[in-house]
Amino acid sequence: MEEVRRVILVTDGDVYAVKTIEYVAAQIGGRCISRSQGNPTTLSGEEMVELILETPYDPVFVMFDDCGLLGEGMGEKALKYVATHPNIIVLGIIAVASKTHQTEWTRVDISIDRYGELTEYGVDKNGIKEFEVGRMSGDTVYCLDELNVPIIVGIGDIGKMARMDSVLYGAPITMKAVNLVLERSGYVE
């Protein structure tokens, strides 16, 4: 029987995101594929799956970023490949808001604003609640609606949000999003 890995997909890959995701992964006993960082994503989906399957334990965090490219960019192509691979179980997606030149959006099951409050509305890059229920804008979210995953959690820009998600403060927004994914996916009870 082939190895199966449980993963959390993150739609951001800049330097703040990798620092924050590495921190959160260490806090919960997971693994972060640091090589998946990039703005934009440079690894293919096949390369990411190889790295994921080499990790010794779950959950595995993988980052994807399109750097504001409109339509399906490298980050989204890699994300779709990883999310639909037979040896990958996606626990959930952390959809990161961004300010793109031309807006792409996705549905979100729930969002967390920069104050750590759960909301049915989407949030913007700064973690401020938007005006649409269950919808959020970002730059690597174009394909999320096509995927069958347990939960999509929307948050503002990882590690930022006016420093309210800084690793110096324990990355509370990202940590809350991860815990929500783990809980709702049934990974932990």
Summary of the structure (lengths in Angstrom):
residues: 189
radius of gyration: 14.6
end to end distance: 26.8
largest distance: 47.1
contacts: 685
relative contact order: 0.20
helix: 30%
strand: 24%
